[in-house]
Amino acid sequence: MKFTDGYWRKRDGLTVLHPAHMLDSSVTPDSLTVYAAVKPVRGRGDTLNAPLITVTATAPAPDVIRITIDHFQGSKPKHPNFLLSESPVDLGVDGVSLTSGALTARFSDGENWGLDFLVDGKRITGSGWKGMGVVDTLDGQHFVHEQLDLGVGETVYGLGERFGPLVKNGQTIDVWNEDGGTSSEQAYKNVPFYFTTGGYGVLVDNPGKVSFEVASEMVSRTQFSVAGQSLSYLVIHGPTPADVIRKYTALTGRPALPPAWSFGLWLTTSFTTSYDEDTVNKFIDGMAERDLPLSVFHFDTFWMREFSWCDFEWDTRTFPDPPGMLKRLAGRGLKVCLWINPYIAQRSALFAEGREKGYLVKRANGDVFQWDLWQAGMGLVDFTNPSARTWYAEKLRALVDMGVDAFKSDFGERIPTDVVWHDGSDPERMHNYYTQIYNQVVFDVLKESRGEGEAVLFARSATVGGQQFPVHWGGDNSSTYESMAESLRGGLSLMSSGFGFWSHDIGGFEGMPDPAVFKRWIAFGLLSSHSRLHGSTSYRVPWNFDEEASDVLRGFTHLKYRLMPYLFGAAREAHETGLPVMRPMVIGFPDDPAAAYLDRQYLLGPDLLVAPVFTEAGDVTYYVPAGRWTHYLTGEVVEGPGWVRETHGFDSVPLLVRPGAVIPVGARTDKPDYDYRDGVTLRLFDPPIGRTETRVPGLAGETTLFTIDRDDATLTITRSGAPLPWNVQRGPAVTALAADEDSCTLTIE
């Protein structure tokens, strides 16, 4: 939201108060509170009719400082609030500053108002002249804003899933969940958190609507504003983007580790297509006949009867024996996912049950909230009611007991604000936060029923903390190269916002993709953390496009399954540290200026660079950071830093390995969930002088450690842990190989 008319003037109809004079402060062992007048106070007469703005600094964790700006403090507390995990901090507090770890918030004393954030005495950002503001409008609305300075060349990332440019500078962004597809400024997953190349991140601690002006209203500042009389935000010191994400996810929650089978290929019925068990079996048989190994089969919306979503009852006209069918699918080694949402159609028997028991959201007059969008007369489950949560969970648990392994928790964005919630939640704050409760209910059912480490969602909506319940997919895209690129931008933006796992509809959701689009998207989809074939009005089995599509899908599916020792290691890292599996280049190379704006390529884990191809002809241009990078598929070497232009067939894609990396390669191509240490091959790429270590994960938390020691003449690899078969791939620089049970020595030219 913009409050100014140019740099000097305010917009008509606004009264804005800015701190101008720090009068005094109050210090406790845990906080610093500063009282600022909105004009200089030089005598007793200046204290009359002089508003005060109260600014409080606290520290919820080391290297993190919370700033709370208050005008009037008499408002009734509102909820919900984000759940943050605070940790003990050794604070340094005096009358003008508060220090948490390496980060200090320092206020300017006297009439020269300012707030600086310092690391080791160096200013990384701050709120200067007219940065903080309390706004009143002629129609009685109130807002609080803050502006934090941006340095020369400083770029901003995050704010949830956004399909425009990855760098947010110059953008106006409202954090407000909407069902808007992937081609607009709206987003399904809005997160009021960003990080910058200046060495810090910012979380606005408000689950409602937060409006950001990122180097837009004030081109050298990031502004954020909320309605009301108070604003609270946290500054998180890095210094690197990876450090910021680690500390941010320590506060807001780390992603659960998805089961290994979920990293395999998912095939769905698609949305409005006609299907029954025979159709499902035809697809599964066709995939098996073509050596296209599936892990998950997903039943989309019409597994239930039309006009009855969601009653969680199978449409027995097309699926007369659901338990038997699920058992037969499990016998073929497949997991099963079902589409659900939190909306209850009026025709469903659950609507009457939910209405009678008070489980549906109500209007102020006590009527059930209803509309005809999506499903006729639908109501909305009130997840703020513990009994409603239990009721909804029991419906899902019955399906899990029947043999369902996962749920696609769709929707959760169209949440009204003209309603009354069971627990008294503020409707504006609940609009974005609803998805957090919804997805947690679904995730917990799977975790409790299937066990720790076996729960996985395919969720569309999210807010702060939603990363705890993976996986999220990018929503309703289109079957074009442009939509493929916007999907990638949305995913990288989400990965910049604390989310560890992400997927998208291979080939695009809307429309029937051209065979070339479909085949190019396959490489991108199988080199994402999770991979799903899904569409709207047409099936997404590859032979519906051409037989080459089957060959392309086979090649990249086999490639992903062979890479699972590496990918599952990256997944463990996401679970343990918050660093995403798919990473914007700026996270991996924060000191390389060329990496700042790259949004058509990404890191897959720490050591693989992926540059999807967005043309039928296979022309692709991508950037390679410094060093000798190796094409994983061909062994060709590319010297960086610099831009590379190549042409790739449908069976190829730029997939480069960072110099010095060790890539563990699995022995199987038929499934993603196996003991990755059994028959593992280690691929070494320009191993450096000295010692490096790599861990190959098992599925139950165990790992095997390989230690690589290299001097000028020899390279020795030592294994610890379980005594499993293993190999080292011989490269062109290897002239001799000697191996025994515990080590392998290679002589280097």
C-alpha positions, 0 to 999 in steps of 0.5 A: 500500500502506498501512502505517499504522493512522490517523495515529499507529499502524503496522499490526500486524505491521510494523516501520518505520524512519524517518530521524530524525537527519542524522549527516553527509554525503559530497559529490562533484562529482556527488552528495550522500549523507546518512547518517541514523540512525533515532533521535537519536544524542547519545552513543557508546552511541546508535550501537549497534544503530542502523540507518542510512538512506542517502539520495543526491541526484544530478541526471540533467538540469537542473531534475531531482533523483534521490533514492535511499533505501537500507537494505541495499545488498548486494542483487544489482542487478536489471533491467530498468531504465527507459532514461533520457536523462541530460544534463550539469548544472552542479551546486551541492553542499554538505554539506546541499543539491544544486542542479540548475538552478532546483531544490534538494534541501536536507536538515535538519541535525541531529535535525530530519530533513527533505528540502525541494525548493526553487525560488528559495528557495520550498518546492514539496514535501518529505519531512517527519516519518516521510515516508521509511520502511523497512518489515519485515513478520513474514513477511520482506517488505521495503518502502521508502516515501516521502511528499511533501507536497501543498499546500492545493488541490494536485491530482495527475495521471497514473500512466498510463491510469486510468479513474476520476477524472482528479484522483488525490487520494484514490485508491490506485493500484497500478502493475501492468499488467492486462487489466481493461477500462476499467471498473475500477481496473486499467489496461493502461498503468501509468506511475509518473509524476505531476505536480501543480499545485504546479509539479513532477512525480515519476517513481518509477524502478522498472519493477516494482510501485509502490503509490501512496497519493495523499492517501489514507493521509496526506491531505496527502501522496502516498506511493509504495512498492516492495518491497525495500531501495531506492527511487529517484525523480526530482523534476522542476521545471516550473514549469507542467504543460507544462514538467514533461511536456517535461522528463519526455519528454526523460528517457524519450523523445519520441513518434515522429511517426506518418505522416499517413495514420494520422490518417485513418479506420480501419475494422476487421473487428471481433473475432469477426464472420465476414468474408472478402475479399468482406466486406471489399470490401463494407465498403470499397465501402459507405464509398466509395459514401457518401463516407466516405473511409477511410485504413486497413483493419484485419484483426482476430484471425481473419485467422489460423486459430482456435487458432493465434494467433499463427502469422502465417499467413493463414487461406486458407479465407477469404483464399486470396490474401493477397498479391493482396488486399493489392495490391488494397487498396493499389490503392484507396489503403488502408493495411492493419493486422493484429492480432498479440500475443506469445502463441504457441498450442500448435497453432501450428507456431511453438510447437514451433519456439520451444520447440526454440530456447529462444525461449519463456519458461520456468519455473524447472524448464526447462519452457515456461510455458504456460496456457489463458488466451486461446489453448490451451496458449499460450506467451510469446515471451521478448523478453529473448533477442536471438535470439527478438526476431530470430525474431519480427521476421522473422515480422512482416517477411514480412508487411510485405514482403507489403504490410502497413503497420501492426500492432495490437500487442494484449495484453502485460499478462498477464505471469507472475512465476513464470518465468525470463527468458533474460537473468536479468531480475527477474520482478516488474520484467519484468511491466510492462516486457515491453510496452516490449520487445514494442512496440519490436520491432514498431515497429522492424520497421515503421521499418526496412521502411517507413522513418523516419516511416512506422511506426505501431502500435495498441498496448494496453499500455505503461509508462514510455517506451512513448510512443516507439512510438505509437499507443496505444488505450484497450482494451476499453470498452463501448457506453454513454455511461458507457464513452465518458466513462471512455474519455476519462478514461483517455485524458486520464490517459495524456496526462498521463503523457507519451503524445502520441497516443491512440485508442479504439473508436468506439461501444465495443468490447463490445455493439452500441451504440444508434444515438445512442451510436454517433453521439455517439461519432463526434464524439469519435472524429474529434476524437481524434488517431487514429480507429478504428471497431471492435467485438467481435461486430458490424460498425461500418460506420455504415449498420448503425445508420441512414443518419444515422450515415453522414451524421454520420461523413461530416461529422466525417471531412471536418472532421478532414481539413480540420483536418489542417494544424492537427492535424499541426502539433500532432503535430509539437509532440508529437514535438518537445516531448512535449506531447500532441495531446489535452490535459487542460484543466489543462495548457492553463490551469494558473492557472485553478482551474476547469480542475483537475477537468475530465475531460469536455472537453479541448484538441485541440492548443493552440487547440481546445476539445472537449466531447463530448456524452454524452447522446442528447438532445444536452445538454452542459455545459462550461467556457470559460476567460477570453476570447472563444471562437468556435464553430468550426462556427457562428461563435457567440461565447462569453464566458469564464470560465464554464459553458455549457449547450447542446444539439447535434444529432448533426452538431454538438459543442462545438468552440471556438477560443481567442481569438487563434488562427490555425487553418490549414484544408486544402483536401481532405476525401478523405484526411488525407495531402496537402500541407497548404500547397497551398490552405490557408485561415487562419482568424483568431480575434480576432487580437491587436494586435502580431505572431503567427506560425503555421506550416503543415507539409508532410509531409516536415518542411518548413513555411511560415511565416505572419506576422500583424501587426496594428495598430489599423487593419490586419492584414497577413499575410506568407508565407515558404517555398514559393510555394503558393496560400493564402487568408485567410478573411474574417470579419464584422469585415473590411471590405476585402481586398487581396492580392498574391503575398506578403502579404494586408492586411485592414482591421479595423472 
